[in-house]
């Protein structure tokens, strides 16, 4: 089974195929996609996603596993390589959820008043939904936030916040400030990784992805900055960086965030050497043990054309002047 195929589990029942696929496409180009949506009101939905290459699949595992990507999740997503064995059921789709799965979320206005947002219907209301332990539908005469004229300034402010809050994710920077780093030496630690990228700006998080079982480095990491300018500087400074361990770093903006940081895209497209270093090419056209008697330009031309030059006649050196005692 290919390493470019990943398994996603613990997907809430209210997440449809389009929403899941859109989220998966942020991590790479999808070649195959199969989703079995939960039908019993829990979060036991699961999916297989095949990406274009192993690197994109590894990024997906790093970004999804253990994260609550979808609003209303009862627990974090489970994401692993499809050919990776499950060693325990805790935290997997096979474990029964301990919390209710609901698209409703609670938020608070600046004045401290709670309100509730449904990520599926996009409804925002003051009344606590039954799924969260409330009485149920909004009481008569109490309109949904932003749903009727005259609901007041606090309601309009809450509506603005409700539209933005569900998308907020912890542990990452603003859009365009998150970068991926490939070809990381396997002996680098998180501290080494942080030390190399901290000079470019304030880091929100920086971590090398490791195998969940044996904790061995997967050879790539992700770094989130507080500003897009810092991410751009990191790409300019570290893309093509020689690790002195036979590898050159490849640093790119997070897939799906290109439109938020065009300067970073320009920086990552500058031609540099990335990946494994290649040994120096053998010199063609030179016979080291033979004095060819030709100039360097002729040697260079022969090397370019793949020709081997034969030694020419070498003029004898001028005779040495003999002193009187050597006659």
C-alpha positions in Angstrom: 0.0 0.0 0.0 1.4 3.4 -0.9 2.6 5.9 1.7 0.6 8.6 -0.1 -2.7 7.2 1.2 -4.0 8.3 4.6 -6.8 7.2 6.9 -9.0 9.8 8.6 -11.3 8.9 11.5 -13.5 10.5 14.2 -15.2 12.7 11.6 -18.4 14.3 13.1 -21.7 13.3 11.4 -22.5 16.8 10.3 -19.4 17.1 8.1 -20.5 16.3 4.5 -18.3 15.1 1.7 -17.7 18.5 0.2 -16.6 20.0 3.5 -14.2 17.2 4.2 -12.7 17.1 0.7 -12.2 20.9 0.8 -10.3 20.6 4.1 -8.2 17.7 2.7 -7.3 19.6 -0.4 -5.6 22.3 1.7 -2.8 19.8 2.4 -2.2 18.6 -1.2 -3.5 17.3 -4.5 -6.0 14.5 -4.0 -5.9 11.6 -6.4 -8.5 9.3 -4.7 -11.1 10.1 -2.1 -13.6 7.8 -0.3 -15.7 9.0 2.7 -18.1 6.9 4.8 -20.2 9.6 6.7 -21.5 8.7 10.1 -25.2 7.9 10.0 -26.0 7.5 13.7 -25.4 11.0 15.1 -21.8 10.4 16.4 -18.3 11.1 15.1 -17.6 7.7 13.7 -17.2 8.9 10.1 -14.0 7.8 8.3 -12.3 8.3 5.0 -9.4 7.2 2.8 -7.5 10.0 1.0 -4.8 9.3 -1.5 -2.5 12.3 -2.3 -0.2 12.9 -5.2 2.9 11.9 -3.2 4.1 10.8 0.2 5.2 14.3 1.2 1.7 15.7 0.9 0.3 12.7 2.8 2.8 13.3 5.6 1.7 16.9 5.8 -1.9 15.8 6.1 -1.1 13.5 8.9 0.8 16.2 10.7 -1.9 18.8 10.3 -4.9 16.6 11.0 -3.9 14.0 13.6 -4.9 15.1 17.1 -6.5 18.3 15.9 -10.2 19.5 16.2 -10.5 20.8 12.7 -14.3 20.8 12.5 -16.6 22.8 14.8 -18.7 20.7 17.1 -16.2 17.8 17.3 -16.5 15.6 20.3 -12.8 14.7 20.1 -9.8 15.3 17.8 -9.4 13.7 14.4 -7.5 10.5 14.0 -5.2 10.6 11.0 -2.5 8.1 10.0 -0.9 6.5 7.0 -3.2 3.9 5.7 -0.5 1.2 6.0 0.3 2.1 9.6 -1.1 -0.4 12.1 -3.3 0.7 15.0 -1.7 -0.2 18.4 -4.5 1.1 20.6 -8.2 2.0 20.3 -8.1 5.1 22.5 -8.5 8.2 20.3 -9.5 6.2 17.3 -12.8 5.9 15.4 -13.2 2.5 17.1 -13.6 4.1 20.6 -17.0 5.3 21.6 -17.2 9.1 21.9 -17.6 10.5 25.5 -19.1 13.8 24.5 -22.1 14.8 22.4 -21.4 15.5 18.8 -23.1 18.7 17.7 -22.5 21.5 15.2 -23.4 24.0 18.0 -20.7 26.0 19.7 -20.7 28.5 22.5 -19.1 31.9 22.2 -19.1 35.0 24.4 -19.5 38.6 23.5 -17.1 41.3 24.8 -19.7 42.0 27.4 -19.6 38.4 28.7 -22.9 37.3 27.3 -22.9 33.7 25.8 -24.3 33.0 22.3 -24.4 29.9 20.1 -23.3 29.3 16.5 -24.3 26.3 14.3 -21.5 25.5 11.8 -23.9 23.6 9.5 -26.9 25.9 9.3 -24.8 29.1 10.0 -27.5 30.1 12.6 -26.5 32.2 15.5 -28.8 32.5 18.6 -28.8 33.7 22.2 -30.8 30.7 23.5 -28.8 27.7 24.5 -29.5 24.7 22.1 -30.9 21.5 23.5 -27.8 19.6 22.3 -25.7 21.6 24.7 -28.2 21.2 27.6 -30.5 24.1 26.9 -34.2 24.4 26.5 -34.2 24.0 22.7 -35.4 26.5 20.1 -35.1 30.2 20.6 -37.9 31.6 22.8 -40.7 33.6 21.2 -39.9 37.2 20.8 -36.1 36.5 21.0 -34.8 36.5 17.4 -31.8 34.7 16.3 -28.7 37.0 16.4 -28.8 39.2 13.3 -32.0 37.5 12.2 -34.4 40.5 12.8 -34.2 44.2 12.7 -33.8 46.0 16.0 -31.9 43.2 17.6 -29.4 45.7 18.9 -25.7 46.5 18.5 -24.4 43.8 20.8 -26.2 41.2 18.6 -24.6 42.6 15.4 -21.2 42.5 17.0 -21.8 39.0 18.2 -22.8 37.9 14.7 -19.5 39.3 13.3 -17.5 37.4 15.9 -19.5 34.2 15.3 -18.7 34.2 11.7 -15.0 34.4 12.4 -14.6 32.3 15.6 -15.4 28.8 14.2 -12.4 29.0 11.8 -9.9 30.0 14.5 -7.3 27.3 15.2 -4.8 27.2 17.9 -1.1 26.5 17.4 -0.8 28.2 14.0 -0.2 31.7 12.8 -2.4 33.9 10.6 -3.0 32.8 7.0 0.3 33.2 5.0 2.5 32.9 8.1 2.7 29.1 8.2 5.5 27.2 6.4 6.6 23.6 5.8 10.2 22.5 5.9 11.2 19.3 4.1 14.5 17.3 4.0 15.1 18.0 7.7 18.1 15.9 9.0 16.8 13.0 11.1 19.0 13.9 14.0 17.6 17.4 14.4 15.5 17.9 17.5 12.7 20.4 18.0 15.2 22.7 19.7 17.5 22.5 16.7 14.6 23.2 14.4 13.5 26.2 16.5 17.0 27.6 16.7 17.4 27.6 12.9 14.1 29.4 12.3 13.7 31.7 15.3 16.0 34.4 13.9 13.4 35.4 11.3 10.6 36.4 13.6 8.3 35.5 16.5 7.4 31.8 16.3 4.0 30.6 17.3 4.9 26.9 17.0 7.8 25.0 15.4 7.8 21.2 15.4 9.4 18.3 13.6 6.9 15.6 12.7 7.7 12.2 14.2 6.3 8.7 13.8 3.6 8.2 16.4 4.8 4.8 17.4 8.6 4.9 17.4 9.0 8.7 17.6 11.5 8.7 14.8 11.7 11.9 12.7 9.7 11.8 9.5 12.2 14.3 7.9 10.0 17.3 7.8 8.5 19.9 10.1 6.2 22.9 10.2 6.7 26.4 11.6 4.1 29.1 12.2 5.1 32.7 12.7 3.1 35.6 14.1 3.4 37.6 10.9 3.5 36.9 7.2 6.7 39.0 6.9 8.6 36.6 9.2 7.4 33.6 7.1 8.7 35.3 3.9 12.1 36.0 5.5 12.4 32.4 6.7 11.7 31.1 3.1 14.3 33.6 1.7 16.9 32.6 4.3 16.4 28.9 4.7 15.1 27.5 1.3 18.1 25.7 -0.1 20.0 25.9 3.3 22.9 23.4 3.4 22.5 21.3 6.5 26.1 19.9 6.1 24.5 16.5 6.4 24.0 15.7 2.7 20.7 17.6 2.6 19.4 21.0 1.5 16.2 22.2 3.1 13.1 22.9 1.0 10.9 25.6 2.6 7.5 26.5 1.3 4.3 28.3 2.3 1.5 26.1 3.6 -0.5 24.8 0.7 -3.8 26.8 0.4 -2.3 30.0 1.9 -0.5 31.2 -1.2 -2.9 34.0 -1.9 -2.3 35.5 1.6 1.5 35.9 1.0 2.5 36.3 -2.6 6.0 37.5 -1.5 6.6 34.1 0.1 5.5 32.3 -3.1 7.9 34.4 -5.1 10.7 33.6 -2.6 10.1 29.8 -2.7 10.1 29.8 -6.5 13.7 31.2 -6.7 15.8 28.4 -8.1 17.9 26.8 -5.3 19.3 23.4 -4.6 17.0 21.3 -2.3 16.8 17.7 -1.2 19.9 15.5 -1.1 23.2 16.8 -2.2 24.8 15.3 -5.3 28.5 14.3 -5.5 30.6 16.5 -7.7 30.6 15.4 -11.3 33.7 13.6 -12.5 35.9 15.8 -14.7 35.6 14.6 -18.3 38.5 15.1 -20.8 41.4 15.2 -18.3 43.9 12.5 -17.7 45.4 13.5 -14.4 48.7 11.6 -14.7 49.5 13.0 -18.1 50.7 16.5 -18.9 48.5 17.3 -21.8 50.2 20.4 -22.9 47.0 22.4 -23.6 45.5 25.4 -22.0 42.6 25.4 -19.5 40.1 26.7 -22.1 40.7 23.7 -24.3 40.3 21.4 -21.3 37.0 23.0 -20.4 35.7 22.8 -23.9 36.6 19.1 -24.0 34.9 18.5 -20.7 31.7 20.2 -22.0 31.7 18.0 -25.2 32.5 14.8 -23.3 35.8 14.3 -25.1 39.0 12.9 -23.8 42.1 14.6 -25.0 45.3 12.8 -25.8 48.6 14.1 -24.6 50.4 16.2 -27.2 54.0 16.7 -27.7 55.7 18.5 -24.9 58.6 20.8 -25.8 61.7 19.9 -24.0 62.7 22.5 -21.4 65.7 24.7 -22.1 69.1 23.2 -21.1 70.4 24.1 -17.7 73.4 26.4 -17.6 76.3 24.4 -16.2 78.7 25.9 -13.7 82.4 25.6 -14.2 82.7 22.8 -11.6 80.2 20.6 -13.5 81.9 20.6 -16.9 
